[in-house]
Structures are given as structure tokens and as C-alpha cells.
């Protein structure tokens, strides 16, 4: 039987500007205490030029205060290499890192007392998020951000997230013979001078890679052994819609956006019922591992279209939600609610 853990940090990722009072009520009813987000509307160029931030940033800052007042805890994401393009500095150059240190310091100080847990950038082991930085530059980028935030506000809990682990080249898009996830992990957690507080882990077994909830044992046990840090599962989930590629389609190396199907599936399908079971099984495993301190389910609500290919009929980025597009709770929402009520 799973041991009850009142200290376990249970949360969801959400598009905060789109949330309504009904969403907040549903979250609280389901025991969701944590929200993870990075949509601050922050203007990198304006900040570095000494100009005021746009209205979007002011709105986001007020939203943070409102959420705290409602009783939510927050996991914040700092800008990454893609956002740093606006700085018009040589990626990986000294001025580039100095600018990022200033930005990281600003976020730490601006939200002191409001956001205590921070994730520096997002999944820099994946090329789309590290942009033009190579792996060594990406490691340095993360070190700069971590050190700047901890120097500004030492009480903060600061970490990063990695998704390409275990290192299985060819199994999942982005995981190559360069072993990106391992390089990033060893660069950060293998350097004792980096004041990192936790190890963030993202994975989608059964959707983006082979396996299912049972995969968490190998993934998390191995990641803990590698990092030696408490693990926060920053992203996990299961798509509730989408067909499965035929062996011939998978052999062609088609991306889900191209095939409009998944390469992998747990128990043979992507459906609301399987999504709910995946969630329950995953949380049982997380809770049974004392070194896993929290988990963020991705995502709160379905999306009307795929953010990668912009297609409404693509399952890759549309059906992860606990709620459907109309805001109606799915079976996975009820599963989360049932499980959170049993936690305490």
C-alpha cells in the first residue's frame, strides 16, 4: 500500500493567462497545490536596455500575487536561450552570460517571497530549447542562471530539468549518440561548486518514448543515483487521443506531427480511460519513492491545436489535459482528485 505523504508537492502545468475562477475551483477541489509556469511576458531586450517591462509582464506579476493569495505554490521558469535571442549578443560569449546572470538575478529578487522554487530554462538537452547553443555552452548557461539566483536569494530552491534520460539514442526524437541528457546531468550535478537544490526530470513514457508507468522505476532510480539530488518530476503525462503508427510508419521514422499518430502507446491505445490509469499508476510509483519530492502533471487543459505543427488534428500537443477544450473534467481529472484525497 502506498504510504501517505502530506509533504508531496502535487501540481499541474497550465497556461495561466487562460485560467478562470472555475479552473481555480476545480484545481483546489482536486488537491492541486502547485502550478508550474514560465509565461511572464518578460522582455529581455527592454530589461537589458534599462527600459520598463511591458504590460504583459506587469499582468503576470500581479497574477503571481493573486495565485499566492488563493493559496497556490509556484514553480517558476526563467527565460531560456530562445528568449535570449532578443539580447542580440553572441550566444555563448561573455557578454551573453553576463546578461543572463543579470536576468536571473532580477527574477530571483523580483519574486522573492512569492516564488520559492525555480527551474532555470527548460530541457536544454533538446535542441529546440537550447537553440544555437552547443552542449558545453548549455551547461554553462544553466550554471550561470543557478549561481546568479542563489547568490541573489540563497533561500531559493533552484534546479534544472532533463528529459533525455536514460540515454537511448534513436528511441526518442532528440536523443542522439551525443547523449545530451547525460552530458547536461554530469555537467551540472557532477560539479560540486554548483549550488543546485534538486534534480528536475521530465518524461513521457508511452507517448514520446517506449514504455509506461512501470518505466518510472528504471528512470527515477537511475536519475537519483546519477544526480544524488531530490527529484522533482517537472513534467509527465499521457496523451488521451491519437492513433498508433503501423510498424511500417514507425520504421520510416515519421514524427508524430507528420503521421498524426503516436509511435508509442501504453496498453495499446491513447484514450481518456488509459490516460486516467496512467496517471494513477504513475503517482503510486512517485509516492513510493522517498527521494521524489513532487510531480507536475502536464497539462491542465487540452489545446485546440498542436503548438509544433499548428494542426488541430495532431495528437502530439493537443490531448494532454485533465480537462477537455471546453473545460469539462476528463477521467484523468477524477483520477487525480481521487488520488490526492488519499494522500493526506
Order of alpha helices (4+ residues) and beta strands (2+ residues): beta-alpha-beta-alpha-alpha-beta-alpha-alpha-beta-alpha-alpha-beta-alpha-beta-alpha-beta-beta-alpha-alpha-beta-alpha-beta-alpha
